[in-house]
């Protein structure tokens, strides 16, 4: 039996799902990982068919060499870890099993390059500029306009994303990112993005105004297929996303098609093929459906794959694996006949997680279909990053107010215990 290799950088809920999808294709699944503690090694051993340990999973040459030493003809190399998508694709190139060029993912993970590429393709976008010093705040504000969004050029999970309304706030946001990013445990911020130093240079974009949506797109042999529109009706200024609905409660077929068209056009403009992408959009009052984020090479994060499967019958993780390996598309089921809600809960403050309590009580609420806890004891949780700690899937709500009331009820039950790191 041939083997596909799943590359992981840190622990993640997705690993079990990806391994299961690989096995469903008839292949063995081995994990490529950096050295693990015995407890984590034992836990993973129950899920996978074998291990390859390397010093640095971001070193494509080392990963490829280690896999080649195990087998000269791997079935493929896959990951759903945002920070290593491009390097894993490069390892696949070196092994002769690549399905999408690594250069495409490298571009897609540079938010400024994405803005430039989409603009060149004639797609709408906010004015944007890079800021590399606090002293540039006034000139950047003039170029982009205020209010604006400040974010890392290669970040994820809304890490250190800030909204600013004045030049002074823009300067303060620059100082904050310049102080906090060097302290991040995320290795991506400590590597150049092309010629950009992500610890010193940040992206500033004009603020878009309108309802927010997400669309996962599957691209197979040059044909882009949108999976579904997910609406984000519950938004918090600090944590951004509190609740989602699929399909949206009130969205016309025409508006759905406009969102689908924008998402698929962006995926193709970036050169994505035989892979997937999770795209976030705002239906801006002036620009129309406009791309906010492109997470290329992986499906939606958190428990959104569960949401999509419940709502549509499509398993986006299995689809992503089949695209990465070149295996036949997985069979699809049928979604629920009612909208499905996805509620997100975050820990307050910063520290190492000791335990999460109250999830059993939430699971007993009549509208709740499933509770998925993503975080694990010992994990560092921080207010700087949007970490979907506890995820609740629900159905049977009447409207957005009903969904918000369910979120408020569940929030009273869920308790996070943190200890200082």
GILINFEN-V420352 format. One record per pair of residues at least 24 apart in sequence whose C-alpha atoms are under 7 Angstrom apart, sorted by the first residue. I is the first residue (numbers start at 1). GAP is how many residues later the second one is. D is the distance in Angstrom with one decimal. If there is no record, write none. Layout:
i: (I/I)
gap: (GAP/GAP)
d: (D/D)
This chain:
i: (1/1/2/2/2/2/3/3/3/3/3/3/4/4/4/4/4/4/4/5/5/5/5/5/5/5/6/6/6/6/6/6/7/7/7/7/7/8/8/8/8/9/9/9/13/14/16/18/18/19/21/21/22/33/58/58/59/60/60/60/60/61/63/64/64/64/75/76/78/78/80/83/85/99/99/100/100/100/100/104/104/104/105/108/108/108/109/110/110/110/111/111/112/112/117/118/118/121/124/124/125/125/126/126/126/127/127/128/128/128/129/129/129/130/130/130/130/131/131/131/131/132/132/132/134/134/134/137/137/137/138/141/144/144/145/146/147/147/148/148/148/148/149/149/149/149/150/150/150/150/151/151/151/152/152/152/153/153/153/157/157/157/158/158/159/159/159/160/160/208/208/209/209/210/210/210/210/211/211/212/212/212/213/213/213/214/214/214/215/215/215/215/216/216/216/216/216/217/217/217/217/218/218/218/219/219/219/219/219/220/220/220/220/221/221/222/224/226/226/229/233/239/242/242/242/243/243/243/244/244/244/245/245/245/245/246/246/246/246/247/258/259/262/274/274/275/275/275/276/302/302/303/303/307/307/307/309/310/310/311/311/311/311/339/340/340/340/341/341/341/342/342/342/342/343/343/343/343/344/344/344/344/345/345/345/345/346/346/346/346/347/347/348/349/349/350/350/350/351/351/351/351/351/351/351/352/352/352/352/352/352/352/352/353/353/353/353/353/353/353/353/354/354/354/354/355/355/356/356/356/357/357/357/358/358/358/359/361/362/362/367/367/367/368/368/368/368/369/369/369)
gap: (26/27/25/26/72/73/24/25/26/27/71/72/24/25/26/70/71/72/73/24/25/26/27/71/72/73/24/25/26/71/72/73/24/25/26/71/72/24/25/71/73/24/48/72/361/66/31/299/303/29/297/300/299/24/26/29/28/27/28/30/31/30/28/27/30/31/250/249/243/246/218/105/212/175/225/172/173/174/175/166/167/168/191/162/186/188/45/43/44/83/42/43/41/91/153/148/151/148/163/166/165/166/79/80/82/78/79/76/77/78/74/75/76/71/72/73/74/70/71/72/73/68/69/70/37/40/41/30/33/34/29/26/61/62/61/60/59/60/56/57/58/59/55/56/57/58/52/53/54/55/51/52/53/46/50/51/45/49/50/228/229/230/227/228/225/226/227/224/225/74/76/75/76/72/73/74/75/71/72/69/70/71/67/68/69/65/66/67/48/63/64/65/61/62/63/83/84/47/59/60/61/57/58/59/53/54/55/56/57/53/54/55/103/52/53/51/40/34/38/27/167/147/101/102/103/99/100/101/97/98/99/94/95/96/97/65/93/94/95/92/31/30/27/49/50/45/48/49/44/72/86/69/88/33/35/86/26/25/26/24/25/28/29/56/53/54/55/52/53/54/49/50/51/52/48/49/50/64/44/46/47/48/43/44/45/46/41/42/43/44/42/69/35/33/34/31/32/33/29/30/31/67/68/69/70/26/27/28/29/66/67/68/69/24/25/26/27/28/64/65/66/24/63/64/65/61/62/59/60/61/57/58/59/55/56/57/55/52/48/51/27/28/29/24/25/26/27/24/25/26)
d: (6.3/6.7/5.6/6.2/6.7/6.1/5.4/4.5/5.8/7.0/5.7/5.5/6.1/5.2/6.5/5.9/4.9/4.9/5.8/5.8/5.0/5.6/6.5/6.3/4.8/6.3/6.1/4.7/6.0/6.0/5.0/5.6/5.7/4.6/6.2/6.3/5.3/6.3/5.5/6.6/6.6/6.4/6.5/6.9/6.1/6.9/6.6/6.4/6.9/6.8/5.0/6.6/6.6/6.4/6.1/5.7/6.9/5.4/6.3/5.9/4.6/6.3/6.3/5.0/6.4/6.2/6.6/5.3/7.0/6.3/5.1/6.1/6.2/5.8/6.0/6.8/5.7/6.1/6.8/6.8/6.1/6.5/6.4/6.8/6.9/6.3/5.7/5.8/5.4/6.6/5.2/6.1/6.4/6.7/6.8/6.5/6.5/6.4/6.1/5.9/5.8/6.9/6.1/5.2/7.0/5.8/5.4/5.5/4.3/6.3/6.1/5.4/6.7/6.5/5.6/4.7/6.0/5.6/5.4/6.4/6.9/5.8/4.3/6.5/5.0/5.9/6.7/5.8/5.9/5.4/5.6/6.4/6.3/5.6/5.9/6.5/6.5/5.7/6.6/5.4/4.4/4.6/5.6/5.2/6.3/5.9/6.9/5.7/4.6/6.6/5.9/5.4/6.6/6.5/5.0/6.0/6.2/5.5/5.5/6.0/5.0/6.6/5.8/5.4/5.5/4.1/6.3/5.2/6.4/6.9/5.8/5.1/6.3/5.7/5.2/4.7/6.0/5.7/5.7/5.8/4.5/6.6/5.9/5.2/6.2/5.7/4.3/6.0/6.6/6.1/5.3/6.4/5.8/4.4/6.1/6.6/6.8/6.6/5.6/5.3/6.4/6.3/4.5/6.7/6.9/5.2/5.2/5.6/5.9/6.0/4.5/6.9/6.8/6.2/5.8/5.7/5.8/6.1/6.7/6.9/6.9/6.1/5.9/5.0/6.9/5.4/4.4/6.0/5.7/5.0/6.6/6.5/5.7/4.5/6.2/6.1/5.5/5.4/6.6/5.5/6.9/5.9/6.2/5.1/6.5/6.2/5.3/6.0/5.9/6.9/6.0/6.8/6.3/6.8/6.6/6.8/6.7/5.3/6.0/4.5/5.4/6.8/6.0/6.5/7.0/5.8/5.0/5.7/4.9/6.0/6.9/5.7/4.7/6.4/5.8/5.0/6.4/6.4/6.0/6.0/4.9/6.5/6.2/5.9/5.1/6.4/6.4/6.0/5.3/6.9/6.8/5.9/6.8/6.1/5.7/5.4/4.2/6.0/5.6/5.5/6.6/5.3/5.2/4.6/5.2/5.1/5.3/4.4/6.1/5.3/5.2/6.2/5.7/4.9/5.1/5.5/6.4/6.8/6.1/4.6/6.5/6.3/5.4/5.4/6.7/6.2/5.4/5.7/4.7/6.4/5.8/5.0/6.5/5.1/4.5/6.1/6.0/6.8/5.7/6.7/5.3/5.4/5.7/6.9/5.9/4.3/6.6/5.4/5.0/6.9)
